[in-house]
Amino acid sequence: MKRSLLCRVLCCIFLFGFLLGSYNGQLALWRDDAQLPWKVFPYPVATLPADTQRQLQQGIRIDNMEDLNRLLALGNSIARI
C-alpha cells in the first residue's frame, strides 16, 4: 500500500472509527454500519494466520491507539506473506 494512502486511511480511522474484516476473501475496511466496505485491499485473507482469519470474520473494530497497534501488528503479518 502506498504511504499516502496508508496515511489517509489512518487519519480516517482516528476521525471516524472503522471495522476491519473480510470481503469476498480480501481484507476490507467498513465505516459506520455500511453494508459494503469503504476500501478493499488486495490481500487475500486465506493467506493470513488462522487466528487472524477468525478475528477478521467477526470484524476488528478500530477506534483508538490500542486498536491501531493491533491493526499494525496485523499489517506486519500481511507484509510477511
N, C-alpha and C positions, 0 to 999 in steps of 0.2 A: 504494500500500500504506500502511495506517495506520502511524504511527510506532511505536505499542506492538507491533504485530505484527512490524514490522521488528526492533525491539529483541529480542523473544523469539526470532526466527529467528537473529539474530546471536549471541545468547547460546548457543543450541543448537549453532551451528557451532563456537564455541570449546570447548564441552564435549565434543562427540561427533564432529565432523567430518561433512561431507556431500559428496554428489555432486550437482552442478548439471547438469541435462540437459533433454531434451525428452520430453514425454509427450502423446500424441495432439495434437501440434502446439503444445502450450503449454509454457511454461517451468516446470520442476519441480525439486524437491529430494528426494533419497533419503537416508536414513540407514542406516548399516550396509550390508549387502548385500541389502536388501529388494527384492523384485520389483516392488512397487508404490510410487509416490512417497509421501513423507510429506506434501508440500504441493505443490499445483499452482496456479500463478499465472495470472491472466487476461491473459497476454502472449503473443500469437502469435509463435512462433519465426520464422515465414516473413517477418515484418516487420523482423527484425534483419539486420545486415550479413552477407554470405555467410561471412566468416571466423568470425564469432561462431557462426553456424549450424553450421559444421563442427566447431568446438570443442564445442558442445553435443551433437552427435551422438555424440561419443566420451566425453563427460562431463568436467566440470571439477571436480576434487577440491578441497575447501576444508578445510584443516587448520590454517592459520596466518595470520598477518597479511599475508604476501605474497599468499597465495591470496585473502584477504578483499579486499585492494586491487584485485585483478583482478576480483572479483565486483562491487565498487563501480563500477569502470570499465564493466563490462557494464551495470550499473544506469543509468549515465549514457546509454549508447546506447539503452536502453529508454525512458528519460524523453524522448528526442528524437523518439520515434515520434509 
